[in-house]
Amino acid sequence: MNEPQLIPAGSAIINTSVFAVFVLITLFIVYRVSNRGTSSDYFVAGSSFSGAQNGIALSGDYLSAASFLGIAGAIATYGYDGFLYSIGFLVAWLINLLLIAERTRNTGRFTMGDVLSFRMRQRPVRAAAAASTLAITIIYMIAQIAGAGGLVALLLNVHGKFGQALVIAAVGAIMITYVLVGGMKGTTWVQIIKAALLLLSVAMITIFLLGKFGYSFTNLLQHAADNNPHGRDIFAPGVQYGKSELTKLDFVSLSLALVLGIGGLPHVLMRFYTVPNAREARRSVVWATWVVAVFYICTLVIGYGAAALVGTDAILDAPGAENSAAPLLAYRIGGTVLLGIIAAVAFATILAVVAGLTLTASASFAHDVYANVIRRGDIDSDSVVKVARLTALVIGIASILGGILVIGQNIAFLVGLAFAFAASANLSTLLYSLFWKRFNTTGTLCSIYSGLGSCLLLVIFSPVVSGSPDSILPSVDFAFFPLKNPGIVSIPVSFICGIIGTFVGRDSVDEERQAEMEVRALTGIGSRAG
């Protein structure tokens, strides 16, 4: 078994130096390009980006720590079953391309709440949309901040949960600073730069790995099997999800969440407002899909390459466990300097995603709750932006605490949970609002709250939280739901409750607003009015 030494302590200074330089450069970029004008400038960069720019930024927003760290680690450890994350994350873009992007861009302004409340009662629907957005954002951010903490812990050779907790707190503070300094424009440019660097990095590592094994993928796979306890089983389904009928069902549940979740992710939906029209929104999705596809092909080589050169046992023994596969591979093939560069790119990946998430959640609270529910529209742009920045601070602190709780969990798995929440709470409501004329306020509230509530309840009482050695609370057991991902139950619950609420509710359908929404969704006429 090939088990290289872990990163020596003396390399921490070089790693940290490369890392710090990168952070300072990106902070400077955010400060220089950020808008300091109206709420439209802060939240959606004045809708000034082209489809190509926004598409690359979308991929930057989407290719998170789960993609770069979590999936590479999952492939190195479980082989075929780990690559299924990549397939789910990629196929999911079809939902946005065919059903969501254009109509959402035409019927909203800043947030998902704009779309859902267009022809409904404003205050309860906006409050529900904001609650959903905040819940999904915090879960997603917990995964990203935990990944960032594990990455920096690996750089600094920090072992033990207490040390990693301190690292997560420091990293989270840096990330909050980015959002407070700049708005959507600064965040978008960081995402564009990060996406380009990430794609370049994974492409170079992929080419190097293939070259090292004589450009024979078969040879690389053979070495990966030799350095994995599961041997050749990593080339077929079942290492992680084929142990029993229950784990197979868990995989089906995870797949539903991955494929359907992106259509309800608030930070992805918000990016459609940063372009001037629906045509550019569609172009954004096409660009993002191609970038994501190239990236995930590279992760297949990187994941198996990490198993071949680093060894699964060495990966699992490192700080961050599975999430350390890509950084350890970088150290093995390029030494301390390449590790520092890859770690900086990975950190930029997490940084860009967290900035986008924080901005989305703060915009939802400030625009939907503060401006439209509490103040009923009687508010100026400066006050909304101030509330958004304060909200970003609170959300950041909550995510840091959550990130400390989930130390050691696979990031791709945690993001899968966020996708389940998004698919359960948001997708059904968005599709009904955009395509079902009879859908009303009661149906909207039932759909959002039933999906959000059922998903949260099932996760709390699942092996994710208790009852398993790899649970968040392994010493106790109050789990009654056997699956780790609740999507197979919570997603249908949301769709069904939306239908029941619509037929039971006595809300009258505003036919004039419904007709206006249909015209806007299909043509874009009047889509930026108001």
C-alpha positions in Angstrom: 0.0 0.0 0.0 1.4 3.4 -1.0 1.2 5.7 2.0 3.1 8.9 1.6 4.1 11.1 4.5 1.6 13.8 5.5 2.5 17.4 4.9 5.6 18.4 7.1 5.2 21.1 9.6 7.9 23.2 8.1 5.9 23.8 5.0 3.1 25.6 6.9 4.9 29.0 6.4 5.1 28.7 2.6 1.5 27.3 2.4 0.2 30.2 4.6 2.1 32.8 2.7 0.7 31.7 -0.7 -2.7 31.5 0.9 -2.5 35.0 2.5 -1.3 36.7 -0.7 -4.3 35.2 -2.5 -6.7 36.4 0.1 -5.3 39.9 0.1 -5.4 40.2 -3.7 -9.1 39.0 -3.9 -10.0 41.4 -1.1 -8.5 44.2 -3.0 -10.4 43.2 -6.1 -13.7 43.1 -4.2 -13.1 46.5 -2.7 -12.2 48.1 -6.1 -15.0 46.8 -8.2 -17.8 46.8 -5.6 -20.8 49.1 -6.1 -21.6 51.5 -3.3 -24.9 52.8 -4.8 -28.5 51.6 -4.6 -29.8 48.3 -3.4 -30.0 47.2 -7.0 -26.2 47.8 -7.3 -25.5 46.0 -4.0 -27.8 43.0 -4.6 -27.7 42.3 -8.4 -24.9 44.6 -9.6 -27.4 46.7 -11.5 -28.1 43.8 -13.9 -24.9 44.7 -15.8 -23.3 41.4 -16.5 -23.4 39.5 -19.9 -24.6 36.0 -20.2 -21.0 34.7 -20.6 -19.7 36.6 -17.6 -22.7 35.5 -15.5 -22.4 31.9 -16.7 -18.8 31.7 -15.6 -19.7 33.4 -12.3 -22.7 30.9 -11.9 -20.2 28.0 -12.3 -18.0 29.7 -9.7 -21.0 30.0 -7.4 -21.9 26.4 -8.0 -18.5 24.7 -8.0 -18.2 24.7 -4.2 -16.1 22.9 -1.7 -18.4 20.0 -2.2 -17.3 19.7 -5.8 -13.6 20.3 -5.4 -12.9 18.8 -2.1 -15.9 16.6 -1.2 -16.4 14.8 -4.6 -12.6 14.2 -5.2 -12.5 12.6 -1.7 -15.6 10.6 -2.3 -14.2 9.2 -5.6 -10.9 8.4 -4.0 -12.7 6.6 -1.2 -15.7 5.0 -2.8 -14.9 5.2 -6.5 -18.0 4.9 -8.7 -20.4 5.9 -5.9 -18.5 9.1 -5.3 -18.7 10.1 -9.0 -22.5 9.8 -8.8 -22.4 13.2 -7.0 -20.8 14.7 -10.1 -23.5 13.2 -12.4 -26.3 14.5 -10.2 -24.8 18.0 -9.8 -24.4 18.2 -13.6 -27.8 16.8 -14.8 -29.5 19.2 -12.4 -28.7 22.2 -14.7 -31.3 21.0 -17.2 -34.0 22.0 -14.7 -32.8 25.5 -14.7 -32.2 25.7 -18.4 -35.6 24.3 -19.4 -37.9 25.5 -16.7 -36.5 28.1 -14.3 -34.0 30.6 -15.7 -35.9 32.7 -18.2 -39.2 32.9 -16.3 -37.5 33.7 -13.0 -35.5 36.5 -14.6 -38.6 38.0 -16.1 -40.9 37.8 -13.1 -38.5 38.8 -10.2 -36.2 41.7 -9.3 -33.9 40.8 -6.4 -35.0 37.6 -4.7 -37.0 34.4 -5.1 -39.7 36.0 -2.9 -40.4 38.5 -5.8 -41.4 35.6 -8.0 -43.5 33.7 -5.4 -45.3 36.8 -4.1 -46.0 38.3 -7.5 -49.7 37.2 -7.6 -50.1 36.2 -4.0 -50.6 38.0 -0.7 -47.3 39.8 -0.3 -46.5 39.7 3.4 -47.0 36.0 4.3 -45.5 34.7 1.1 -42.4 36.9 1.3 -41.9 35.9 5.0 -42.1 32.2 4.0 -39.7 32.7 1.1 -37.2 34.5 3.3 -37.5 31.7 6.0 -36.8 29.1 3.3 -33.9 31.1 1.9 -32.3 31.6 5.3 -32.6 27.9 6.2 -31.1 26.6 2.9 -28.3 29.3 3.0 -27.2 28.5 6.5 -27.1 24.7 5.8 -25.1 25.3 2.6 -22.7 27.7 4.3 -22.1 25.3 7.2 -20.7 22.8 4.7 -18.6 25.4 3.0 -17.1 26.9 6.2 -16.4 23.4 7.5 -14.6 22.6 4.2 -12.6 25.9 4.5 -11.6 25.1 8.1 -10.5 21.6 7.2 -8.5 22.9 4.3 -6.6 25.5 6.4 -6.2 22.9 9.2 -4.5 20.7 6.7 -2.2 23.6 5.6 -1.2 24.4 9.2 -1.1 20.7 10.3 -3.8 21.4 12.9 -5.1 18.2 14.4 -7.9 17.8 17.0 -11.4 19.2 17.0 -10.6 22.2 19.2 -7.8 23.4 16.9 -9.9 22.9 13.8 -12.8 24.8 15.5 -10.5 27.8 16.0 -9.4 27.6 12.4 -13.1 27.5 11.2 -13.9 30.6 13.4 -11.0 32.5 11.8 -11.8 31.5 8.3 -15.5 32.3 8.8 -14.5 35.8 10.0 -12.5 36.4 6.8 -15.4 35.3 4.6 -17.8 37.6 6.4 -15.4 40.5 5.7 -15.7 39.9 1.9 -19.4 40.3 1.9 -19.4 43.4 4.1 -16.8 45.0 1.9 -18.4 44.4 -1.5 -21.8 43.6 -3.0 -22.8 41.5 -5.9 -20.5 43.1 -8.4 -17.4 42.4 -6.3 -18.6 38.9 -5.5 -19.3 38.2 -9.2 -15.8 39.2 -10.2 -14.2 37.0 -7.5 -16.4 34.1 -8.7 -15.3 34.7 -12.3 -11.6 34.8 -11.3 -12.1 31.8 -9.1 -13.9 29.7 -11.7 -11.1 30.4 -14.3 -8.3 29.5 -11.7 -10.2 26.4 -10.6 -10.8 25.1 -14.1 -7.1 25.8 -15.0 -5.9 24.1 -11.9 -8.0 20.9 -12.2 -7.1 20.7 -16.0 -3.4 20.9 -15.3 -3.6 18.3 -12.5 -5.6 16.0 -14.8 -3.1 16.3 -17.6 -0.2 15.7 -15.2 -1.9 12.6 -13.7 -2.7 11.1 -17.1 0.9 11.8 -18.2 2.3 10.1 -15.1 0.5 6.9 -16.0 1.5 7.0 -19.7 -1.8 8.7 -20.7 -3.5 5.4 -19.9 -6.6 5.9 -17.8 -6.8 2.1 -17.3 -3.3 2.2 -15.7 -4.3 5.0 -13.4 -7.4 3.1 -12.4 -5.4 -0.1 -11.7 -3.1 1.8 -9.3 -6.2 3.4 -7.6 -7.6 0.0 -7.0 -4.3 -1.3 -5.5 -4.3 1.6 -3.0 -7.9 1.3 -2.0 -9.2 -1.2 0.6 -12.2 -2.0 -1.6 -9.9 -3.0 -4.5 -11.6 -3.3 -7.9 -15.0 -2.8 -6.4 -14.5 0.9 -6.7 -15.2 0.6 -10.4 -18.8 -0.6 -9.9 -21.8 0.7 -8.0 -22.3 -0.3 -4.4 -19.2 0.4 -2.3 -21.0 3.2 -0.4 -24.7 2.8 -1.3 -24.9 -1.0 -2.1 -24.5 -2.5 1.3 -28.3 -3.1 1.8 -31.7 -2.2 0.4 -31.8 0.7 2.8 -28.5 2.3 1.5 -29.8 1.8 -2.0 -32.9 3.7 -1.1 -30.8 6.3 0.5 -28.9 6.7 -2.8 -32.2 7.2 -4.7 -33.2 9.9 -2.1 -29.8 11.6 -2.5 -30.2 11.5 -6.3 -33.6 13.2 -6.2 -32.2 15.9 -4.0 -29.1 16.5 -6.3 -31.1 16.6 -9.5 -34.0 18.7 -8.3 -32.3 20.8 -5.7 -30.5 23.3 -8.0 -33.9 24.6 -9.3 -34.6 25.9 -5.8 -31.2 27.1 -4.7 -31.7 30.8 -3.8 -28.1 31.9 -4.6 -28.3 30.3 -8.0 -31.7 31.9 -8.7 -30.5 35.3 -7.6 -27.7 35.2 -10.2 -30.4 35.4 -13.0 -31.1 39.0 -11.9 -27.6 40.1 -12.6 -28.1 40.0 -16.4 -30.2 42.6 -18.4 -32.7 40.2 -20.1 -34.0 36.6 -20.3 -31.8 35.8 -23.4 -28.7 36.5 -21.3 -30.2 34.4 -18.5 -30.5 31.4 -20.8 -26.9 32.0 -22.1 -25.7 32.1 -18.5 -27.0 28.6 -17.9 -25.5 27.2 -21.1 -22.1 28.7 -20.2 -22.3 27.4 -16.7 -23.3 23.9 -17.9 -20.2 23.6 -20.1 -17.8 24.8 -17.5 -19.3 22.5 -14.9 -19.2 19.5 -17.3 -15.5 20.0 -18.0 -14.8 20.4 -14.3 -16.6 17.2 -13.3 -14.8 15.2 -15.9 -11.5 16.4 -14.4 -12.7 15.4 -10.8 -13.1 11.8 -12.0 -9.3 11.7 -12.9 -8.3 13.6 -9.8 -10.3 11.4 -7.4 -8.9 8.2 -8.7 -5.5 9.8 -9.0 -5.6 10.7 -5.3 -6.3 7.1 -4.5 -3.5 5.9 -6.8 -0.8 8.3 -5.6 -1.8 9.2 -2.0 -3.7 6.2 -0.9 -7.1 6.0 0.7 -5.8 5.3 4.2 -3.5 8.3 4.2 -6.4 10.5 3.0 -8.7 9.3 5.7 -6.0 9.9 8.4 -5.4 13.5 7.4 -7.2 16.5 8.9 -10.4 16.9 7.0 -10.4 13.2 6.1 -12.0 12.6 2.7 -12.0 16.4 2.0 -8.2 16.3 2.1 -7.8 14.2 -1.1 -7.2 17.0 -3.6 -4.8 19.0 -1.4 -2.8 15.9 -0.5 -2.6 14.9 -4.2 -1.4 18.4 -5.0 1.4 18.1 -2.4 2.4 14.7 -3.7 2.8 15.8 -7.3 4.0 19.4 -6.9 5.3 19.8 -3.3 4.6 22.7 -1.0 4.2 25.4 -3.6 1.5 23.5 -5.6 -0.2 22.6 -2.4 -0.3 26.3 -1.4 -1.7 27.2 -4.9 -4.3 24.5 -4.9 -5.3 25.3 -1.3 -5.6 29.0 -2.3 -7.8 28.1 -5.2 -9.9 25.8 -3.1 -10.2 28.5 -0.5 -11.3 31.0 -3.2 -13.8 28.4 -4.3 -15.3 28.3 -0.8 -15.0 32.1 -0.4 -16.9 32.9 -3.6 -19.7 30.4 -2.7 -20.0 31.7 0.8 -20.0 35.3 -0.4 -22.8 34.5 -2.8 -24.8 32.6 -0.2 -24.4 35.3 2.4 -25.4 38.0 -0.1 -28.5 36.0 -1.1 -29.7 35.4 2.4 -29.1 39.0 3.5 -30.9 40.3 0.4 -33.8 38.1 1.1 -34.2 39.3 4.7 -33.6 42.9 3.9 -35.7 43.1 0.8 -38.5 40.6 1.6 -38.9 40.8 5.3 -37.6 44.2 6.4 -38.6 46.3 3.4 -41.8 44.6 2.3 -43.1 42.9 5.4 -42.0 45.1 8.3 -41.9 48.5 6.6 -44.4 47.7 3.8 -42.3 49.3 1.1 -41.7 52.5 3.0 -37.9 52.4 3.0 -34.9 53.8 1.2 -32.1 51.9 -0.5 -29.4 52.9 2.1 -31.4 51.4 4.9 -32.0 48.2 3.1 -28.3 47.8 2.4 -27.5 48.5 6.0 -30.0 45.8 7.2 -28.5 43.4 4.6 -25.0 43.9 6.0 -26.1 43.3 9.6 -28.0 40.2 8.5 -24.8 38.9 6.7 -22.9 39.3 10.0 -25.6 37.3 12.0 -25.8 34.5 9.3 -22.0 34.3 9.2 -21.7 33.7 13.0 -24.5 31.1 12.9 -22.7 29.3 10.0 -19.4 29.3 11.9 -21.0 27.6 14.9 -22.7 25.0 12.6 -19.4 24.4 10.8 -17.7 23.5 14.1 -20.5 21.0 14.8 -20.0 19.1 11.5 -16.2 18.7 11.6 -15.2 15.5 9.8 -18.4 15.1 7.7 -18.0 14.8 3.9 -18.8 18.2 2.4 -20.5 16.8 -0.7 -22.8 14.9 1.6 -23.6 18.0 3.6 -24.3 20.0 0.4 -26.6 17.1 -0.6 -28.7 18.0 2.4 -28.9 21.6 1.4 -30.1 20.5 -2.0 -32.8 18.4 -0.4 -34.0 21.5 1.5 -34.0 23.5 -1.7 -35.9 20.9 -3.7 -38.4 20.4 -0.8 -39.2 24.0 0.1 -38.7 25.9 -3.1 -38.9 23.9 -6.3 -42.5 22.9 -6.1 -43.5 26.4 -5.1 -41.6 27.9 -8.0 -43.0 25.5 -10.6 -46.6 25.9 -9.4 -46.2 29.7 -9.3 -44.8 29.9 -12.8 -47.0 27.2 -14.5 -50.2 26.7 -12.5 -52.8 29.4 -12.9 -55.0 28.2 -10.0 -52.1 28.1 -7.5 -52.9 30.5 -4.6 -51.4 31.9 -1.4 -52.6 29.0 0.8 -51.0 26.5 -1.6 -47.7 28.6 -1.6 -47.5 28.6 2.2 -48.4 24.9 2.5 -45.8 24.0 -0.1 -42.9 26.0 1.4 -43.5 25.2 5.1 -44.4 21.5 4.6 -41.3 20.9 2.5 -39.0 22.9 4.9 -40.6 21.4 8.0 -40.6 17.8 6.9 -37.1 18.0 5.6 -35.8 19.6 8.9 -37.7 17.1 11.0 -36.4 14.0 9.1 -32.8 15.3 9.2 -32.9 15.9 12.9 -34.2 12.4 13.6 -31.9 10.7 11.1 -28.5 9.1 11.3 -27.0 12.4 10.2 -27.5 13.8 13.7 -27.5 10.7 16.0 -27.3 7.0 16.2 -24.3 6.3 14.0 -20.5 6.5 14.5 -20.2 9.2 11.9 -23.2 11.2 13.2 -22.9 14.8 14.5 -23.8 13.5 17.9 -22.5 9.9 17.9 -22.9 9.3 21.6 -26.7 9.5 21.6 -29.4 7.9 19.5 -32.8 9.5 18.9 -33.0 8.7 15.2 -36.2 7.1 13.9 -35.9 8.0 10.2 -33.4 5.5 8.6 -32.2 7.5 5.6 -29.4 10.1 5.6 -31.0 12.2 2.9 -34.8 13.0 3.3 -35.5 14.0 -0.3 -37.5 10.9 -1.3 -40.1 11.8 1.4 -39.9 15.6 1.8 -39.9 16.5 -1.9 -43.2 14.7 -2.7 -44.7 16.0 0.6 -44.1 19.6 -0.6 -45.7 19.0 -4.0 -48.7 17.2 -2.5 -49.2 19.8 0.2 -49.1 22.6 -2.4 -51.9 20.9 -4.3 -54.0 20.3 -1.1 -53.5 23.9 0.1 -54.5 25.3 -3.2 -57.8 23.4 -3.3 -58.6 23.8 0.4 -57.6 27.5 0.6 -60.2 30.1 0.0 -57.9 32.7 -1.6 -59.3 34.1 -4.8 -57.0 34.1 -7.7 -56.0 37.6 -8.9 -56.6 37.0 -12.6 -55.2 40.4 -13.6 -51.9 39.8 -11.8 -51.8 36.2 -13.0 -52.2 37.4 -16.6 -49.5 40.0 -16.1 -47.1 37.4 -14.6 -47.7 35.1 -17.6 -46.9 37.9 -20.0 -43.8 38.9 -18.2 -42.6 35.3 -17.8 -42.9 34.6 -21.6 -42.0 37.9 -23.1 -40.1 39.9 -20.4 -42.3 43.0 -21.1 -42.3 45.2 -18.0 -40.0 42.7 -16.1 -37.9 45.4 -14.5 -40.7 47.8 -13.6 -41.3 48.8 -10.0 
